[in-house]
Amino acid sequence: MKKSIIQIFFIGLFIFSTRTNVFASDSFYLNGNIHHFFYLSELSHDDFNWYSVGFEHISETNRNKLDIEYFNPIKDITAKGIMVKNGIILEEDGLSTWYGNFSVMGLRVDSAGVDDDLGTALLGIETRYMVDERSYVEGSIDFSIFGLGGGIFDSGYGVAKIRLNSLCTPNMGFSLGYNWTKMKIKDSDKDVNLKGSDNGLNFGVFYSF
């Protein structure tokens, strides 16, 4: 599955390779954890269990940012998710932009007694700060407003990210960041109380067009 996702990502890069624009309104991205190489976190048998691939569209007309992402939320829990995030511009100046995010997430979990399709909605805030014409820093934090199988106070999902993005060609760039994710799933009928958290450095590539 991960190989197919990576192939789709690079096919997308090839399709749009004729278009050039510095930090254009659309981009593909691919990220994976790299903390294994820096020995800054507890090692697992496969540190690339965490990954995400997505597409981002920024609309100047509607003053919003749409992001569609496919990801594996927790490396120790067998799950795959898709998140659609809409960010509305709250404030912007020449260097920084603040977004208010509303997201919907679908999650397929097959781990530790859980075999179900779950979903939730999230609220969050995001900022993007331009360092120079070729680089910017972005940070975000999003938390679910509904539970995953249980109530809002005893189950849910949260994610926080900070990342430096920099162009190395007019279209292609790389990112280096840090992710923190926490997930808790509860099902009283099946006596399931599954929880996990993950964090680590991650490296990514993106293509703007």
Secondary structure as UniProt FT lines:
FT   HELIX           2..15
FT   TURN            16..18
FT   TURN            22..23
FT   STRAND          26..33
FT   HELIX           35..38
FT   HELIX           47..49
FT   STRAND          51..59
FT   TURN            60..63
FT   STRAND          64..71
FT   TURN            75..76
FT   STRAND          79..92
FT   STRAND          96..111
FT   TURN            112..113
FT   STRAND          114..132
FT   TURN            133..134
FT   STRAND          135..144
FT   TURN            152..154
FT   STRAND          156..167
FT   STRAND          172..187
FT   TURN            188..191
FT   STRAND          192..208
//
